């Protein structure tokens, strides 16, 4: 087995965009991927969604890079291990993704009594890696649909605008330079 190199895909308005969901969430990660695809279909957008438990990705051919438009690190506030694995995986993300092509998706924000990690820990990671955070609640279907639509909007904006991130707020600038 070899470590497969992650490569940033060219994102153009006419290209199919792709997102890599990274997280130790088992079936929940697959469900999130399915929900992203469902929301993309409803919006008439063509998106490829890939999932992995962690980075780096291992494969048979070290010379064949894996291209994606954006990486979403997915963590569950109810499981401290997902945050630890997220931190490990973030160390493997190529620098080219730190220009607005990396985001955090934090799940179970509304399930405070079961948190094993505080949202402040997510904000700390967001600040350290200068990436936005999307929040969702696995028990609330509408919350997850909103998270998916936000993720798709960020992905769509990559092909049409310049994405400017600042700590801890994300601003999207259109081609005319207005926010």
Secondary structure, DSSP 8 states (H G I E B T S, - for coil): -EEE-EEE----TTS-EEEEEE-S-THHHHHHHHHHHHHHHHHT--EEEEEESSSSEEES-TTS-EEESEEEEEEETT-HHHHHHHHHHHTTS-GGGTTT-EEEEEE-TT-GGG-SS-HHHHHHHHHHHT-EEEEE-TT-HHHHHHHHHHHHHHHHHHHHSEEEE-SS-EEEE-TTS--
